Amino acid sequence: MQNTWINIKNSTKGGNRPIEDFQSDVDAGISTFEKETGLVVDGPVREAFGARGYFASSLRQRTYSHPFPHLMSNGGYIFGCLSVPADIEDGKPNFTNLTFIATDKIILSTIGDPHIVYNPSFGGAIVDQYERHQKNPTESASGIVLRFITYRIAAIDHSMDALSNRLQKNRSAFDVIDRREGREVEAETKKRQPIVSILDTEINSLTTVIQQVEIITAKVMNNDLVINDKNGSRSFFSESQRRDSLALYLQAARLHTYHENLRFECKNLLESFSSSRDIALAFATHRITAYGAAILIPNMLYDFFGQSWSGMPIWFSNRGLQLSLALTVIYWTFQFWWFKRKKYL
């Protein structure tokens, strides 16, 4: 049995297409969907697609860049949006949104990339699958939607790995620093703290999309997605697809745990910067104390005796310089041993 899939991209290699061209394709796609199904696509869904009359050019960046992932029943069709990060390298996350509506026989989807950047692993997988479907249009709409979810999980996992690698690189570079070396600690902290702060923003920007992928896979698994028509209600996904979705749910749960661990590690590293500065300051204070104590006895000796040994007993006045130097060496030796033992030096 053949099934129809209409897919529309808002971008080309040179960036986003003109809004008018994109809207024309969306309007034509919605019109085809309504003719084939006999359904009416309502206003909020048209707005999510960016159809003419619901798409303001001033909202272009918001519509193309901000995630609003969901999957829900909407009367006679399923309505969903799956978001993946397109660019999170500069602390200003942008997202690719795959918006779609589907019945048993037809699916209409749009890929909304932010300006210039896009997610090749996700968008490329969707486009490749679309081209294969045009040659052999036998896969069910529900099967295509499951592929959407699978590609989305893989794309988010890839982005998480990239963030984890960057975080571990900064942690490894900072961990090898001797915390007693104040200048080195200060230089590395000044260099790496802004980088890790940006990483923290990027990691936290994925919170919504990761939470929603777990919710979406749970909806599939729990049979919460139904189509209502004149013949009553029926499940959008088959029983075997719902059983298979357990694996997707477990992958989504693992992503959630992965994300929480990254958030914790990033927070921990930021706290390490502050604590390392405190440790370096404490060591600097200990050194100053040690150096001050090192000149205490010699200063007392020479202040008391001055440069004259006259008036002292003959045995002392003849050996005063040697005795004072000996006392100084003994004191410095003991002091050095003591401060090293206390790790002040």
C-alpha positions, 0 to 999 in steps of 0.5 A: 500500500502506497502512502504519501509523504510531503516534506518541505525545507525552509533552507538551502545551502545558502541559508534560509529561503525567502519567506514567501517561497517557503509559505507557498510550499507550506500552503500547497502542502496543507491544501494537499493534506486537506484534500486527501484526508477531508480534514481541516488543518486548524489555525494553531497547526498552521501557525506552527508550520509558518503558513501564510497569514500566521507567519510574521517575518519579525518572528523569523528567528524565534520560529526557526531557532527556539524548540517547542517539541511535542507529539499529540493527537489532534482530532483526525490526525497526529500533530508533532514537532521534534527539535534538535540542536543545530548550533550550540557552539557559541553559547547561543543555541539554535534548533532545527525543528521538524514539524509534522501532521500525519494520518494513516495514509499521508504525512506532511512535514517541514524542516525548519533550520535556523539561519545558515546553520543546520544539523546535518545528522538529523536533517540529512537523515530525514532528507535521505529517508524522504528520497527513499520513500519517494522511490518506494512509498510503502512505509506507513506514516506511523513508521516514518514518525518512529524514524523521526524520533529515532533520528532525533535521539541519535542527533541529541546523543551526538550533540551531548557527546560533543559537549561532553568532550569539550567539558572533559578537555577543559577539566583535564587541562585544569586538573594537571595544575598544581593548586599551590601555584597561584599565578598558574591557577589564576591564569588557567581559571581566567582562561577556562572559566568563561569557556565552561560558563558557555558550556554550562549555558549550552548544556542547560539549553538542551533541558526542554528537548531532552525532557520532551523526547522522554515524554514523547516516547512514553506517549508512543509506548503507552498508546496515548496517540489516537486518531478520531474520525467518523469510524471512531477512535483508533491507535496511530501506532500498531501494537508491534510499533508500541512494543518496539518503542520501549527501546526508544524510551530506554534510549531517551531515559539514558539521554536524560541521565546523561544530560543530568550528569553533564550538568553536574560535572559542569557545575562541579568544574565551575565550583573547582575554579573558585575553590582552587583560587581559595587554595592558591590564596591560602598557600600564598598566605602560608608562604608569606607567613613562612618567609616572615618567620624565617627572618624573625630570629635573625632580626631579633639577634641583629637588632639586639646585638647590633654590629658590636659584641663589646661588653659581652663575655670574652668567650662570646665576643670573640665568637659572636658572629659565628654563634649568631650565624649558627643560631640562624642556620639552626633556626632556618633548618628547623623552620624549613623542616616544620613548614615542609611538614605542614606543607606550607612550602 
